[in-house]
């Protein structure tokens, strides 16, 4: 690998009202290397990558590309210079097909005003095949699961024949098998001398693929290290400026009795060859317990959550018993009233009201409690007080209830959504991959929050794409494989090997 500087970043600063996102950052990127950029949410990683890729054009400082000063006027200019970015937040047009998204703005044509759909679908199919992805190029992007949408984004970047590829949390929605597939893609790209800038919170990924690691904290560059000369503990310490305590819950929780029972739940899959998304699922959840659900993408974890929350588009078969009474929710409002809450896997699309404040996001499910009589208007002072109470209880880092929710880090956005549902006083909390895209410090805080809620008697059903996470926080773990329950383990019995074996029992 050449040690020549491909990109030189000099004293780059980016200011927003009231905050300095990047503060005089200087850095060089070598040709052909995999260079990881790490730091807590809000450290400035994504801001720096957006400057390099032409998303942000207004900044102080200088960029050099192959020895020449550059200042991109937009993403198209950066792409023409050979720089592509895969954003952490998906940027797909949901109503268009996978192929149309991949070639959006660069459509293939077969004459004036005539799109060559066949050529785009063929090329998209080849790109997706190179990613070992079996998505039909004609399928509507909005109908795909988050993991498949992420692979569409990767295919879109690869279609640009890029020489510098920026990956901002590319595995945040991928399961372990998809991550392994991405590693293989990265290896092929490196063989072609593609330079990769990689952002991730996952130390295992960082130390598997990186040549060098740059640590940012509070918008400033802390240090750049050779991978062989450091270890995850040191990098984590540099990221947060302190040691992160290993999260463990040695004191056993004391379940308070069965609160949820699922008997022979099956979810039909109309028009599909497999016929069933879920088949004969049975389990129970106790109050004061965290029950984990493991499984590869497509195993049915999210579909189960949607059934339990009344959000499934297709009626399920089987029985669900909540607190001793049989229930069948036809709408999430019914589930909320009965004491079931859901924190969805896709925070951006399904969790946050991005145009609203932190306070509005927290109180939106309990506005009926904040109405003043006789005019039946929302009492704004009550609403602010309720939001402040939740912000304090969950230690949400924000300037106040009036702050825009999109100004918060990923971990604090997730706390905001959890705070919203805790105000509904639930009996059962459904958490669907709640730490996706959340940094190591915020993850530890969320783990402690889950533990505290359980010790207060709440029952938590938790899915996660990360097996170590399930092993850390769960009392029991059940495993899904292609819509069937293929294993159940106590905390003492469970290992990564046993969980993966159960998750891959494909018929």
C-alpha positions in Angstrom: 0.0 0.0 0.0 1.3 3.4 -1.0 1.9 5.8 1.9 1.2 8.8 -0.4 -1.4 11.3 0.9 -4.4 11.0 -1.3 -6.5 13.5 0.7 -5.1 16.2 2.9 -7.4 18.0 5.3 -6.0 21.2 6.8 -7.5 23.1 9.7 -11.1 22.3 8.6 -13.7 24.0 10.9 -17.5 23.9 10.6 -19.7 26.1 12.8 -23.4 26.0 13.4 -25.4 28.5 15.5 -24.3 27.8 19.1 -22.0 24.9 18.3 -18.7 24.1 16.6 -19.1 20.8 14.8 -15.5 20.6 13.7 -12.7 22.6 15.2 -9.5 23.0 13.1 -9.2 19.3 12.1 -6.1 18.3 10.1 -5.7 14.8 8.7 -4.3 12.9 5.8 -5.8 9.9 4.0 -3.5 7.5 2.2 -4.2 6.0 -1.2 -5.6 2.4 -1.0 -6.0 2.3 2.8 -9.1 1.6 4.9 -9.1 4.5 7.4 -11.7 4.4 10.2 -13.0 7.6 11.7 -14.4 7.0 15.2 -16.0 9.0 18.0 -19.2 9.3 20.0 -22.3 10.7 18.4 -21.8 14.4 17.9 -18.0 14.1 17.7 -18.0 15.5 14.1 -17.4 12.3 12.1 -20.4 12.7 9.8 -19.8 16.4 9.4 -16.3 15.8 8.2 -17.4 13.1 5.8 -20.1 15.4 4.4 -17.5 18.0 3.7 -15.3 15.5 1.8 -18.3 14.3 -0.2 -19.7 17.8 -1.1 -22.8 17.6 1.0 -21.5 20.5 3.1 -19.9 23.3 1.1 -19.7 26.1 3.6 -16.7 25.5 5.9 -13.3 27.0 6.9 -10.0 25.4 6.0 -8.6 23.5 3.0 -8.9 20.2 1.2 -6.3 18.7 -1.1 -7.0 15.8 -3.4 -4.0 14.3 -5.1 -2.0 17.4 -4.3 -4.5 19.9 -5.7 -6.7 22.2 -3.7 -10.4 21.4 -4.1 -13.7 22.8 -2.8 -16.6 20.8 -4.0 -19.7 22.8 -5.0 -22.0 19.8 -4.3 -22.2 16.0 -4.3 -22.1 15.8 -8.1 -18.7 17.6 -8.1 -17.4 15.2 -5.5 -18.6 12.2 -7.4 -16.9 13.5 -10.6 -13.7 13.7 -8.6 -14.2 10.0 -7.5 -15.6 10.4 -4.0 -18.9 8.6 -3.1 -20.7 8.4 0.3 -23.0 5.9 1.8 -24.9 7.9 4.5 -25.9 6.6 7.9 -29.5 7.8 7.3 -30.9 6.2 4.2 -31.7 8.5 1.3 -33.8 6.4 -0.9 -36.9 7.5 -2.8 -39.3 4.9 -1.4 -41.8 4.9 -4.3 -39.1 4.1 -6.9 -37.6 0.7 -7.7 -34.3 -0.5 -6.4 -32.8 0.0 -9.9 -34.2 3.5 -10.2 -32.7 4.5 -6.9 -29.3 3.1 -7.9 -29.2 5.2 -11.1 -31.2 8.2 -9.8 -29.9 11.4 -11.5 -27.7 9.2 -13.9 -30.5 7.3 -15.6 -29.7 5.2 -18.7 -31.6 6.3 -21.8 -32.3 4.7 -25.2 -33.4 7.9 -26.9 -34.6 11.4 -26.2 -36.9 11.3 -23.2 -36.9 7.5 -23.1 -35.6 5.7 -20.0 -33.8 2.3 -20.6 -35.4 0.5 -17.7 -34.1 -2.9 -18.9 -30.5 -1.7 -19.0 -30.8 -0.2 -15.5 -32.4 -3.3 -14.1 -29.7 -5.5 -15.7 -26.9 -3.3 -14.3 -28.6 -3.0 -10.9 -29.0 -6.8 -10.8 -25.3 -7.3 -11.4 -24.4 -4.8 -8.7 -26.7 -6.4 -6.2 -25.4 -9.8 -7.2 -21.8 -8.6 -6.4 -23.1 -7.7 -3.0 -24.6 -11.2 -2.7 -28.0 -9.5 -2.4 -31.1 -11.3 -3.9 -33.3 -8.2 -4.1 -35.3 -7.9 -7.3 -34.1 -4.7 -9.0 -37.7 -3.9 -9.9 -39.0 -4.1 -6.3 -40.1 -0.9 -4.7 -37.5 0.5 -2.3 -40.0 1.4 0.3 -41.2 -2.2 0.5 -37.8 -3.5 1.5 -36.5 -4.0 5.0 -33.9 -1.6 6.4 -31.0 -4.0 5.8 -31.9 -4.4 2.1 -32.3 -0.7 1.8 -28.8 -0.2 3.1 -27.5 -2.6 0.5 -29.3 -0.6 -2.2 -27.4 2.5 -0.9 -24.1 0.6 -1.1 -24.9 -0.6 -4.7 -25.7 3.0 -5.6 -22.2 4.2 -4.4 -20.5 1.3 -6.2 -22.3 2.2 -9.4 -20.3 5.4 -9.6 -17.0 3.5 -10.1 -15.6 5.5 -7.2 -11.9 5.6 -6.1 -12.7 6.9 -2.6 -15.7 5.4 -0.8 -17.0 6.8 2.4 -19.1 4.4 4.5 -21.0 6.1 7.4 -22.2 3.3 9.7 -22.9 1.0 6.7 -23.7 -2.0 8.9 -26.0 -0.3 11.4 -29.0 -2.2 10.0 -27.2 -5.4 9.0 -27.1 -8.7 10.8 -24.0 -10.7 11.2 -24.3 -12.6 7.9 -24.8 -9.3 6.0 -21.8 -7.8 7.8 -19.7 -10.7 6.7 -20.9 -10.2 3.2 -19.9 -6.5 3.4 -16.4 -7.4 4.6 -16.0 -9.5 1.4 -17.1 -6.6 -0.7 -14.7 -4.3 1.1 -11.9 -6.8 0.4 -12.7 -6.9 -3.3 -12.7 -3.1 -3.4 -9.3 -2.9 -1.7 -7.9 -5.3 -4.2 -8.9 -2.7 -6.8 -7.0 0.0 -4.8 -10.2 1.8 -3.7 -9.6 4.0 -0.6 -12.2 3.5 2.1 -13.2 5.9 4.8 -15.2 4.0 7.4 -17.3 5.2 10.3 -18.6 2.8 12.8 -19.3 2.5 16.5 -18.4 -1.2 16.5 -14.9 -1.9 17.7 -14.9 -5.4 16.2 -15.5 -4.0 12.7 -12.9 -1.2 13.2 -10.2 -3.6 14.2 -11.0 -6.1 11.6 -10.8 -3.9 8.5 -8.8 -0.8 9.4 -5.2 0.2 8.5 -5.4 3.3 10.6 -7.9 4.8 13.1 -8.6 8.5 13.7 -10.4 9.5 16.9 -12.6 12.6 17.0 -14.0 14.0 20.2 -16.2 17.1 20.6 -15.3 18.2 17.0 -11.5 18.0 17.6 -9.0 15.4 16.3 -7.6 13.5 19.3 -5.2 11.1 17.6 -4.6 8.9 14.6 -3.3 5.4 15.3 -2.0 2.4 13.4 -4.4 -0.5 14.1 -1.5 -2.8 15.1 -0.3 -0.2 17.6 -3.5 0.1 19.6 -6.4 -1.9 21.0 -10.2 -1.3 21.5 -9.9 -0.3 25.1 -7.5 2.5 24.3 -9.6 3.7 21.3 -12.7 3.7 23.4 -11.0 5.7 26.1 -9.8 8.3 23.5 -13.4 8.5 22.1 -15.0 9.4 25.4 -12.2 10.9 27.4 -12.8 8.3 30.1 -12.9 4.6 30.6 -16.3 3.0 29.7 -17.3 0.6 32.4 -18.0 -2.9 31.2 -21.8 -3.2 31.4 -22.8 -6.2 33.5 -25.8 -7.1 35.6 -24.5 -9.5 38.2 -27.4 -9.1 40.6 -30.2 -11.3 39.2 -33.5 -9.7 38.4 -36.6 -11.0 40.1 -39.4 -11.6 37.6 -42.9 -10.8 39.0 -44.9 -13.4 37.0 -46.2 -13.9 33.5 -47.3 -10.7 31.8 -47.4 -11.8 28.1 -48.0 -15.1 26.5 -48.0 -16.0 22.8 -49.5 -19.3 21.7 -49.0 -20.8 18.2 -48.8 -17.4 16.5 -48.5 -17.6 12.7 -48.4 -14.7 10.2 -49.5 -15.5 6.6 -47.4 -14.3 3.7 -49.9 -13.8 0.9 -48.6 -14.3 -2.6 -45.2 -15.6 -1.5 -43.8 -19.1 -2.1 -42.9 -19.5 1.6 -46.6 -18.8 2.6 -45.7 -17.8 6.2 -43.6 -15.0 7.7 -44.1 -16.5 11.1 -45.1 -20.1 11.9 -46.2 -21.6 15.3 -44.4 -19.1 17.6 -45.0 -19.7 21.3 -43.3 -18.1 24.3 -44.0 -16.1 27.5 -42.6 -13.0 29.0 -42.6 -12.1 32.7 -42.7 -8.8 34.3 -39.3 -7.7 35.4 -37.6 -9.7 32.7 -35.7 -8.9 29.5 -36.5 -11.6 26.8 -34.2 -11.3 23.8 -35.0 -12.4 20.2 -32.1 -13.4 18.1 -32.1 -14.2 14.4 -30.7 -13.2 11.0 -32.4 -10.6 8.8 -35.7 -12.0 7.5 -36.1 -14.3 10.5 -39.3 -12.6 11.5 -38.3 -10.6 14.6 -39.8 -7.3 13.4 -42.9 -9.0 12.1 -43.5 -10.4 15.6 -43.2 -7.0 17.2 -45.7 -5.6 14.6 -48.2 -8.4 15.4 -48.0 -7.7 19.1 -48.4 -4.0 18.6 -51.4 -4.2 16.2 -49.3 -2.9 13.3 -49.2 -5.9 11.1 -50.8 -5.4 7.7 -52.0 -9.0 7.6 -54.0 -10.5 10.5 -52.1 -13.2 12.4 -53.4 -16.5 13.6 -52.9 -17.8 17.1 -53.5 -16.3 20.5 -51.9 -13.5 22.5 -52.6 -13.1 26.3 -51.7 -9.9 28.1 -51.9 -9.8 31.9 -54.2 -12.8 31.9 -56.6 -11.6 29.2 -56.7 -12.6 25.6 -56.1 -9.7 23.3 -56.1 -9.0 19.5 -55.1 -5.5 18.6 -56.3 -4.2 15.3 -54.5 -0.9 15.6 -51.5 0.5 17.6 -53.8 2.8 19.5 -55.5 -0.3 21.0 -52.1 -1.7 22.0 -51.1 1.6 23.7 -54.3 1.7 25.6 -53.8 -1.9 26.8 -50.2 -1.2 28.0 -48.0 -2.2 25.1 -45.4 0.1 23.7 -43.1 -0.3 20.7 -39.8 1.4 19.9 -39.3 0.7 16.2 -36.1 -0.4 14.4 -36.1 2.5 12.0 -35.8 5.6 14.2 -35.8 8.1 11.3 -38.8 6.8 9.3 -41.0 5.3 12.0 -39.9 6.7 15.4 -39.2 10.4 15.3 -41.4 13.4 14.3 -38.4 15.1 12.8 -40.1 18.5 12.3 -41.0 18.7 16.0 -39.2 19.6 19.2 -37.8 17.2 21.8 -40.7 18.0 24.1 -43.4 17.5 21.4 -41.9 14.1 20.6 -42.0 13.1 24.2 -45.6 14.1 24.9 -47.3 13.2 21.6 -48.8 9.9 22.8 -50.2 11.4 26.1 -51.6 14.7 25.0 -55.0 13.7 26.4 -53.5 14.0 29.9 -52.3 17.6 29.2 -55.7 19.1 28.2 -57.1 21.9 30.3 -60.9 22.2 30.7 -63.3 23.5 29.7 -61.8 24.7 26.4 -60.0 21.3 25.8 -56.8 22.9 24.8 -53.4 21.6 25.5 -51.9 23.2 28.6 -48.5 24.2 27.3 -47.0 24.7 30.8 -48.1 21.1 31.7 -46.6 19.8 28.5 -43.3 21.5 29.1 -43.3 20.2 32.7 -44.0 16.7 31.5 -41.2 16.9 28.9 -38.7 18.2 31.4 -39.6 15.4 33.8 -38.9 12.8 31.2 -35.7 14.6 30.1 -34.4 14.4 33.7 -35.5 10.9 34.3 -33.7 9.5 31.2 -30.8 12.0 31.3 -31.5 13.1 27.8 -28.7 15.5 26.7 -30.5 18.5 25.1 -30.7 22.2 25.6 -34.3 21.9 26.6 -37.8 20.6 25.5 -37.9 23.3 22.7 -34.8 22.0 20.9 -35.3 20.3 17.6 -35.2 16.5 18.0 -32.9 16.2 15.0 -30.3 18.2 16.8 -29.8 15.4 19.3 -27.3 12.5 18.9 -28.6 9.1 18.0 -28.6 7.8 21.5 -30.5 10.8 22.8 -33.0 10.5 20.0 -33.6 6.9 21.1 -34.0 8.0 24.7 -36.6 10.6 23.6 -38.6 7.8 21.9 -38.4 5.6 24.9 -39.4 8.5 27.1 -42.5 9.0 24.9 -43.6 5.5 25.5 -42.8 5.4 29.2 -45.2 8.2 29.7 -48.0 5.8 28.6 -47.2 3.7 31.6 -46.7 0.4 29.7 -46.7 -3.1 31.0 -44.7 -4.5 28.1 -42.0 -2.6 26.2 -41.1 -3.9 22.7 -37.6 -2.7 21.7 -36.8 -3.5 18.1 -33.0 -3.2 17.7 -32.9 0.0 19.9 -29.2 0.6 19.9 -28.7 0.6 16.1 -26.5 3.5 15.1 -25.8 4.4 18.8 -22.3 5.0 20.1 -20.6 2.8 22.8 -21.2 5.3 25.7 -24.9 5.8 24.8 -25.3 2.0 24.5 -24.1 1.5 28.0 -26.6 4.1 29.2 -29.5 2.4 27.3 -28.5 -1.0 28.9 -28.6 0.5 32.3 -32.0 2.1 31.5 -33.4 -1.2 30.4 -32.1 -2.9 33.6 -33.7 -0.2 35.8 -37.0 -0.4 34.0 -37.1 -4.2 34.5 -36.3 -3.9 38.1 -39.3 -1.7 38.4 -41.5 -4.5 37.0 -41.7 -3.7 33.3 -41.5 -6.7 30.9 -39.1 -6.0 27.9 -39.0 -7.9 24.6 -35.8 -7.0 22.9 -34.5 -7.7 19.4 -30.9 -7.0 18.4 -28.6 -7.7 15.4 -25.7 -7.9 17.8 -25.4 -11.2 19.7 -23.1 -9.7 22.4 -25.8 -7.2 23.2 -28.4 -9.9 23.8 -25.9 -11.9 25.9 -25.2 -8.7 28.0 -28.7 -7.6 28.9 -31.1 -10.5 28.5 -32.4 -13.0 31.1 -33.5 -15.4 28.4 -33.1 -15.5 24.6 -35.3 -17.1 22.0 -34.0 -17.6 18.5 -35.9 -17.3 15.1 -34.9 -18.9 11.8 -37.0 -18.1 8.8 -40.1 -17.4 10.8 -39.8 -20.4 13.2 -38.7 -20.5 16.8 -35.6 -22.7 16.7 -34.0 -22.3 20.2 -34.5 -21.0 23.7 -31.7 -20.4 26.2 -31.3 -19.0 29.7 -28.7 -16.4 30.4 -26.4 -19.1 31.8 -26.9 -21.4 28.8 -26.5 -18.9 26.0 -23.4 -18.4 23.9 -22.8 -16.8 20.5 -22.1 -20.2 19.0 -25.4 -21.7 20.3 -27.4 -18.7 19.2 -25.9 -18.7 15.7 -26.4 -22.4 15.3 -30.1 -22.0 16.2 -30.4 -19.0 13.9 -29.1 -20.9 10.8 -31.2 -24.0 11.0 -32.5 -23.5 7.5 -34.6 -26.4 6.3 
